Amino acid sequence: MKDSIHREITPLKENDCFLVFDRVKQDFNFPVHFHPEYELNYISNAEGARRIVGDHIYEIEGDELVMVGPNLYHGWEDFNNDPKKQIHEITIQFPHDLFSSDMLNKNILNPVKELLFHSQRGIAFSMSTISQVKDKIVSLSQKRGFDSFIELQTLLYDLAISREQKLLTNLSFQRSPDFYNSERIEKVYNYVRENFQKKIMLEDAAQLLNMSVVSFTRLIKQRTGKSFIDFVNEIRLGFATRLLIESNKSINEICFECGFNNLSNFNRIFKKKQGSTPSEFRSSFTGMRNVY
């Protein structure tokens, strides 16, 4: 990996709709980078290579399809993959303003609006979805003109309504949180972000919305799919992973700076969520400290 996370200058020009890169190669090192465009990556025959999206690290098991939103760190690298195998990679990039807000607010495009929103945390699509859309992705790289733009819109809609999507990064790792679907959750989120270093009481958060603890707990579960304490810990972990990547602070310092009450508790929660200890996680990002 490079010594820094760099901003990539993509070939997209102001009047371009999107670009498609279709490549077959043996080495698979794409240093961690970010850019303001949305990106969709289809990768075939790369078992054992490693994917990095935000604070998420994962060894590829088979064909994969991942979408990342604007300015979200992402990259791939040789890891346990066979260096003799030919890896097929198709990358689709399009600007953040390709679809206007007025257009996305139309009812029929609501699924696409949600897809673009969730991509801020990175999305991995299921094998069944990949099987359904891979021919469309391959054909998109071969089309020209207006037909290709129609095909892109169809592809995005198919992905938007697909099942078993997996969000990859922690909630607070995304650079542009936007809870357009719930002003109350946005209010709670902002409250936790402002107070994550302190002890956060469930009762205080409920009072913030003038709700009973029972009603508030139900709201959080319905809107986020997790308990309030898990919601808080995920936000704290987002700050912790960012500090592990971008700072030289000790793990003990990061633990208490991010609101965890003791180091063993921090290590336990971190490993449960990330699949590795904070030390192991940091070693995966060795040398990556600054964003330029």
C-alpha positions as CSV (number, residue, x, y, z in Angstrom):
1,M,0.0,0.0,0.0
2,K,1.0,3.6,-0.5
3,D,2.1,5.8,2.4
4,S,-1.1,7.8,2.2
5,I,-4.7,7.7,1.2
6,H,-4.9,9.8,-1.9
7,R,-7.6,11.5,-3.8
8,E,-7.9,10.0,-7.2
9,I,-8.4,12.3,-10.2
10,T,-10.8,10.3,-12.4
11,P,-10.9,10.7,-16.1
12,L,-14.5,12.0,-15.9
13,K,-15.0,15.4,-17.5
14,E,-17.7,18.0,-16.6
15,N,-20.1,16.9,-19.4
16,D,-19.6,13.2,-19.0
17,C,-22.3,10.9,-17.7
18,F,-20.2,8.0,-16.7
19,L,-17.2,5.9,-17.5
20,V,-16.6,2.1,-17.8
21,F,-13.3,0.4,-17.3
22,D,-13.1,-3.3,-18.4
23,R,-9.8,-4.9,-17.5
24,V,-8.3,-8.3,-17.2
25,K,-5.1,-8.5,-15.1
26,Q,-3.1,-10.7,-12.8
27,D,-1.9,-8.3,-10.1
28,F,-4.8,-6.8,-8.2
29,N,-3.4,-3.8,-6.2
30,F,-5.5,-0.7,-6.2
31,P,-4.2,1.4,-3.3
32,V,-6.8,2.9,-1.0
33,H,-8.1,6.1,-2.4
34,F,-11.2,8.3,-2.7
35,H,-12.9,10.5,-5.2
36,P,-16.2,12.5,-5.5
37,E,-17.7,10.1,-8.0
38,Y,-19.9,7.1,-7.3
39,E,-18.2,3.8,-8.2
40,L,-19.5,0.3,-8.9
41,N,-17.0,-2.5,-9.1
42,Y,-17.6,-6.0,-10.5
43,I,-14.7,-8.4,-9.9
44,S,-14.5,-12.0,-11.1
45,N,-11.9,-14.7,-10.3
46,A,-10.2,-12.8,-7.4
47,E,-10.7,-15.3,-4.6
48,G,-8.3,-14.4,-1.8
49,A,-7.7,-10.8,-2.8
50,R,-8.6,-8.3,-0.1
51,R,-11.2,-5.5,-0.2
52,I,-10.9,-2.3,1.8
53,V,-13.9,0.0,2.0
54,G,-13.8,2.7,4.8
55,D,-13.0,0.8,8.0
56,H,-14.1,-2.5,6.5
57,I,-11.6,-5.2,5.5
58,Y,-12.6,-8.4,3.8
59,E,-11.0,-11.3,1.9
60,I,-12.9,-12.0,-1.3
61,E,-14.5,-15.4,-1.5
62,G,-15.7,-15.4,-5.1
63,D,-17.2,-13.0,-7.6
64,E,-18.1,-9.7,-6.0
65,L,-20.0,-6.5,-6.7
66,V,-19.4,-3.5,-4.5
67,M,-20.7,0.1,-4.7
68,V,-19.0,3.0,-3.0
69,G,-20.3,6.5,-2.6
70,P,-18.5,9.9,-3.0
71,N,-15.3,10.3,-1.0
72,L,-15.4,6.9,0.7
73,Y,-12.0,5.2,1.1
74,H,-11.8,2.1,-1.0
75,G,-9.2,-0.2,-2.5
76,W,-8.2,-3.8,-3.3
77,E,-5.0,-5.6,-2.9
78,D,-3.3,-9.0,-3.6
79,F,-3.5,-11.0,-0.4
80,N,-4.2,-14.8,-0.6
81,N,-5.2,-14.8,-4.2
82,D,-3.4,-16.8,-6.8
83,P,-1.0,-14.5,-8.7
84,K,-1.2,-16.6,-11.8
85,K,-5.0,-16.3,-12.2
86,Q,-6.5,-13.7,-14.6
87,I,-8.8,-11.4,-12.7
88,H,-11.6,-9.7,-14.6
89,E,-12.6,-6.3,-13.2
90,I,-15.2,-3.8,-14.5
91,T,-15.5,-0.4,-12.9
92,I,-18.3,2.0,-13.5
93,Q,-17.9,5.6,-12.3
94,F,-20.4,8.4,-12.5
95,P,-20.6,11.9,-11.0
96,H,-22.6,12.7,-7.8
97,D,-24.8,15.1,-9.8
98,L,-25.8,12.7,-12.6
99,F,-29.2,12.5,-11.0
100,S,-30.7,15.8,-9.8
101,S,-32.5,15.9,-6.4
102,D,-35.7,16.8,-8.2
103,M,-35.4,13.7,-10.3
104,L,-34.6,11.4,-7.3
105,N,-37.6,12.8,-5.4
106,K,-39.9,11.2,-7.9
107,N,-41.7,8.2,-6.4
108,I,-40.5,5.8,-9.1
109,L,-36.9,6.6,-8.3
110,N,-37.1,6.3,-4.5
111,P,-35.2,2.9,-4.6
112,V,-32.3,4.5,-6.5
113,K,-32.3,7.5,-4.1
114,E,-31.9,5.0,-1.2
115,L,-29.2,3.1,-3.1
116,L,-27.1,6.2,-3.6
117,F,-27.6,7.2,0.1
118,H,-26.6,3.8,1.4
119,S,-23.5,3.7,-0.9
120,Q,-22.0,6.3,1.4
121,R,-21.2,3.4,3.7
122,G,-20.3,1.0,0.8
123,I,-22.6,-1.8,-0.3
124,A,-21.7,-5.4,-1.1
125,F,-24.3,-7.3,-3.2
126,S,-25.2,-10.9,-2.8
127,M,-24.1,-13.7,-5.2
128,S,-27.7,-14.1,-6.4
129,T,-27.8,-10.4,-7.3
130,I,-24.4,-10.7,-9.1
131,S,-25.7,-13.6,-11.1
132,Q,-28.8,-11.6,-12.2
133,V,-26.9,-8.4,-13.2
134,K,-23.4,-9.5,-14.3
135,D,-24.4,-9.9,-18.0
136,K,-25.9,-6.4,-17.9
137,I,-22.6,-5.0,-16.5
138,V,-20.6,-6.8,-19.1
139,S,-22.8,-5.6,-21.9
140,L,-22.7,-2.0,-20.5
141,S,-19.0,-2.0,-21.2
142,Q,-19.7,-2.8,-24.9
143,K,-22.6,-0.3,-25.5
144,R,-22.3,3.2,-26.8
145,G,-24.3,6.4,-26.8
146,F,-27.8,6.9,-25.3
147,D,-28.4,3.1,-25.0
148,S,-25.6,2.8,-22.5
149,F,-27.1,5.6,-20.3
150,I,-30.5,3.8,-20.3
151,E,-28.7,0.5,-19.4
152,L,-26.9,2.2,-16.5
153,Q,-30.2,3.5,-15.1
154,T,-31.7,0.0,-15.4
155,L,-28.7,-1.5,-13.7
156,L,-28.9,0.9,-10.8
157,Y,-32.6,0.2,-10.4
158,D,-32.0,-3.5,-10.4
159,L,-29.4,-3.1,-7.7
160,A,-31.6,-0.8,-5.7
161,I,-34.4,-3.3,-5.4
162,S,-32.1,-6.3,-4.9
163,R,-32.2,-8.3,-1.6
164,E,-29.4,-9.1,0.9
165,Q,-27.5,-5.9,0.4
166,K,-24.7,-5.5,3.1
167,L,-23.6,-2.1,4.3
168,L,-19.8,-2.2,4.9
169,T,-18.7,0.7,7.1
170,N,-19.6,1.8,10.5
171,L,-22.4,4.4,10.7
172,S,-20.1,7.3,11.7
173,F,-17.4,6.5,9.1
174,Q,-19.4,7.9,6.2
175,R,-18.4,11.5,5.4
176,S,-21.8,12.9,4.6
177,P,-24.5,11.5,6.9
178,D,-28.0,12.3,5.6
179,F,-30.9,10.8,7.5
180,Y,-33.4,12.2,5.0
181,N,-35.9,9.5,6.0
182,S,-36.1,10.4,9.7
183,E,-35.5,13.8,11.3
184,R,-35.8,12.2,14.7
185,I,-33.0,9.7,14.1
186,E,-30.9,12.5,12.6
187,K,-31.4,14.4,15.8
188,V,-30.4,11.4,18.0
189,Y,-27.4,10.8,15.7
190,N,-26.2,14.3,16.0
191,Y,-26.6,14.2,19.8
192,V,-24.6,11.0,20.0
193,R,-21.9,12.4,17.7
194,E,-21.6,15.5,20.0
195,N,-21.5,13.4,23.2
196,F,-19.9,10.1,22.2
197,Q,-16.9,10.7,24.5
198,K,-19.2,10.9,27.5
199,K,-21.5,8.5,29.2
200,I,-24.8,8.6,27.2
201,M,-27.9,7.7,29.1
202,L,-30.9,6.1,27.3
203,E,-33.2,8.3,29.3
204,D,-31.5,11.5,28.2
205,A,-31.7,10.5,24.6
206,A,-35.4,9.6,24.9
207,Q,-36.1,13.0,26.6
208,L,-34.4,14.7,23.6
209,L,-37.4,13.5,21.5
210,N,-39.9,13.9,24.3
211,M,-40.6,10.2,24.2
212,S,-40.8,7.5,26.8
213,V,-37.9,5.1,27.1
214,V,-40.1,2.2,25.7
215,S,-41.3,4.2,22.7
216,F,-37.8,5.6,22.0
217,T,-36.2,2.1,22.2
218,R,-38.8,0.9,19.7
219,L,-38.1,3.8,17.3
220,I,-34.4,3.2,17.3
221,K,-34.9,-0.5,16.7
222,Q,-37.3,0.1,13.8
223,R,-35.2,2.7,12.1
224,T,-31.7,1.3,12.6
225,G,-32.2,-2.4,13.2
226,K,-30.2,-2.3,16.4
227,S,-30.5,-1.4,20.1
228,F,-29.7,2.0,21.4
229,I,-26.4,0.9,23.0
230,D,-25.4,-0.9,19.7
231,F,-26.3,2.3,17.8
232,V,-24.1,4.4,20.2
233,N,-21.2,1.9,20.1
234,E,-21.3,1.8,16.3
235,I,-20.9,5.5,16.1
236,R,-18.0,5.3,18.7
237,L,-16.4,2.5,16.7
238,G,-16.6,4.7,13.6
239,F,-14.5,7.4,15.3
240,A,-12.2,4.7,16.8
241,T,-11.5,3.1,13.4
242,R,-10.8,6.5,11.8
243,L,-8.3,7.3,14.6
244,L,-6.6,3.9,14.2
245,I,-6.2,4.6,10.5
246,E,-5.3,8.3,10.6
247,S,-3.5,8.9,13.9
248,N,-0.6,7.6,15.9
249,K,-2.5,7.6,19.2
250,S,-2.2,4.5,21.3
251,I,-5.1,2.1,21.4
252,N,-5.6,2.9,25.1
253,E,-5.9,6.7,24.2
254,I,-8.4,5.9,21.4
255,C,-10.4,3.7,23.7
256,F,-11.2,6.4,26.2
257,E,-11.3,9.2,23.7
258,C,-14.1,7.4,22.0
259,G,-16.2,6.9,25.1
260,F,-15.5,3.3,26.0
261,N,-15.2,2.8,29.7
262,N,-12.3,0.3,29.7
263,L,-9.8,-1.3,27.3
264,S,-11.0,-4.9,27.6
265,N,-14.6,-3.7,26.8
266,F,-13.3,-1.8,23.8
267,N,-11.3,-4.7,22.5
268,R,-14.3,-7.1,22.9
269,I,-16.8,-4.8,21.2
270,F,-14.3,-3.9,18.5
271,K,-13.5,-7.6,17.7
272,K,-17.1,-8.6,17.6
273,K,-17.9,-5.9,15.1
274,Q,-14.7,-5.8,13.0
275,G,-13.6,-9.5,13.3
276,S,-10.1,-8.4,14.5
277,T,-8.6,-6.6,17.5
278,P,-7.8,-2.9,17.3
279,S,-4.1,-3.8,17.0
280,E,-4.8,-6.2,14.1
281,F,-7.0,-3.7,12.4
282,R,-4.3,-1.0,12.6
283,S,-1.7,-3.3,11.2
284,S,-3.8,-3.8,8.1
285,F,-3.5,-0.1,7.5
286,T,0.3,0.2,8.2
287,G,1.7,3.3,6.7
288,M,-1.7,4.8,5.9
289,R,-2.1,7.9,8.0
290,N,-2.8,11.1,6.1
291,V,-5.4,12.1,3.6
292,Y,-4.2,14.4,0.9
